[in-house]
Amino acid sequence: MSNLAEKYNKLSDHQKNLVILIAVALIGALICIAFIFMDNIGVLLGWLLGSAVNIFAYVTMHMGSASLLNPNGNPKSGYLAMVWAILRLFLYAGCLLLSGFATFKWGTLAHGYCNIISCALALMPTWITLVVTTLHRSNKRAKAQSAKAVEQPKEEAKEEGE
């Protein structure tokens, strides 16, 4: 198990967030499997649709921001980031529209082909994950920097005493 933790710690922040989003999608899918036995496969299908769009949106956000923040990048990379942003909006809208039709037009909340509630819930983990992990990592880095700042004066005092 420590080998897995070591591999996780070696990942970049982007890869760590992606691992967390995939884990949330898989755990949510495992929870939604229970709805199959209640004759409502739409909850699972809605979660899987929303999770796929959510993970794709996160990857395109990272690609767009990386191309914009690259100082040696192509000056026209802003257009690519804009295209990705528009594509994400269309995917979010299409995902919710499809699940809305599948829930209310072609079925019901109790028995549908793609549940709008589970689909909408599956679209949320990106924002929650990014906020929580950013706050956690910045807090951890601030503590590490303050610990280094405390150690440096002690080392300087030892050198002066010699």
C-alpha positions in Angstrom: 0.0 0.0 0.0 2.9 2.4 0.7 4.1 1.8 -2.9 0.8 3.1 -4.2 1.1 6.2 -1.9 4.6 6.8 -3.1 3.4 6.7 -6.7 0.6 9.1 -5.9 3.0 11.5 -4.2 5.2 11.6 -7.3 2.4 12.7 -9.5 1.9 16.3 -10.5 -1.0 18.3 -9.1 -2.9 17.9 -12.4 -2.5 14.1 -12.3 -3.4 13.9 -8.6 -6.7 15.8 -9.3 -7.4 13.5 -12.2 -6.9 10.4 -10.0 -9.2 11.9 -7.4 -11.9 12.7 -10.1 -11.6 9.1 -11.5 -11.9 7.7 -7.9 -15.0 9.8 -7.3 -16.5 8.6 -10.6 -15.9 5.0 -9.7 -17.1 5.2 -6.2 -20.3 7.0 -7.4 -20.8 4.3 -10.0 -20.5 1.6 -7.4 -23.1 3.4 -5.3 -25.4 3.8 -8.3 -25.3 0.1 -9.0 -27.7 -0.4 -6.2 -30.3 1.4 -8.2 -30.2 -1.3 -10.9 -31.8 -3.7 -8.4 -34.6 -1.1 -7.9 -35.3 -1.2 -11.6 -33.8 2.3 -12.3 -30.7 2.0 -14.5 -31.1 5.6 -15.3 -29.3 6.7 -12.1 -26.2 4.7 -13.1 -26.3 5.9 -16.7 -26.8 9.5 -15.7 -23.8 9.3 -13.3 -21.6 7.7 -16.0 -22.6 10.3 -18.6 -22.0 13.2 -16.2 -18.7 11.7 -15.0 -17.4 11.2 -18.5 -18.2 14.8 -19.4 -16.7 16.0 -16.0 -13.4 14.2 -16.6 -13.2 15.4 -20.2 -13.9 19.0 -19.1 -11.2 18.9 -16.5 -8.6 17.6 -19.0 -9.6 20.3 -21.5 -9.4 22.9 -18.8 -5.9 21.8 -18.0 -4.8 21.7 -21.6 -6.2 25.2 -22.3 -4.7 26.8 -19.2 -1.3 25.1 -19.9 -1.2 26.4 -23.4 -2.1 29.9 -22.3 0.4 30.0 -19.5 3.3 28.5 -21.5 5.7 31.5 -22.2 7.2 29.8 -25.2 3.8 28.6 -26.6 2.0 29.5 -29.7 0.5 33.1 -29.6 -2.7 31.7 -31.1 -3.2 29.2 -28.3 -5.9 31.5 -26.9 -8.1 30.5 -29.7 -7.7 26.8 -28.8 -8.5 27.6 -25.2 -11.6 29.4 -26.4 -12.7 26.5 -28.5 -12.2 24.1 -25.6 -14.3 26.4 -23.4 -17.1 26.6 -25.9 -17.0 22.8 -26.4 -17.3 22.3 -22.6 -20.3 24.6 -22.4 -22.0 22.6 -25.2 -21.1 19.3 -23.6 -22.5 20.5 -20.2 -25.7 21.7 -21.9 -26.0 18.6 -24.1 -25.5 16.3 -21.2 -28.1 18.0 -19.1 -30.5 18.3 -22.0 -30.2 14.7 -22.9 -30.6 13.5 -19.4 -33.6 15.9 -19.0 -35.3 14.4 -22.0 -34.5 10.9 -20.9 -35.9 11.6 -17.4 -39.0 13.5 -18.2 -39.9 12.8 -21.8 -38.9 9.2 -22.3 -39.3 8.0 -18.7 -39.7 9.2 -15.1 -37.4 9.9 -12.2 -38.4 6.5 -10.8 -37.7 4.6 -14.0 -35.8 6.4 -16.8 -32.9 5.9 -19.2 -30.7 8.6 -17.9 -31.4 10.4 -14.6 -31.0 14.1 -14.6 -30.3 14.4 -10.9 -27.4 11.9 -11.0 -26.1 13.4 -14.2 -26.1 16.9 -12.6 -24.4 15.6 -9.4 -21.7 13.9 -11.5 -20.8 17.2 -13.1 -20.0 18.8 -9.8 -16.8 17.0 -8.5 -14.4 19.0 -10.6 -15.2 22.3 -8.9 -15.3 20.7 -5.4 -12.1 18.8 -6.0 -10.2 21.7 -7.3 -11.2 24.0 -4.4 -10.5 21.4 -1.7 -7.2 20.2 -3.1 -6.0 23.7 -3.8 -6.8 24.9 -0.3 -5.2 21.7 1.2 -2.0 21.9 -0.9 -1.5 25.6 -0.3 -2.0 25.1 3.4 0.6 22.3 3.4 3.0 24.4 1.4 2.6 27.4 3.7 3.4 25.2 6.7 6.5 23.8 5.0 7.7 27.3 4.2 7.1 28.5 7.7 9.0 25.5 9.1 11.9 26.3 6.8 11.8 29.9 7.9 12.0 28.8 11.6 14.9 26.5 10.8 17.0 29.0 8.9 17.5 31.5 11.8 18.6 28.6 14.1 21.2 27.5 11.5 22.5 31.1 11.1 22.7 31.4 14.9 24.8 28.2 15.1 27.1 29.5 12.3 27.6 32.8 14.2 28.4 31.0 17.5 31.2 29.0 15.9 
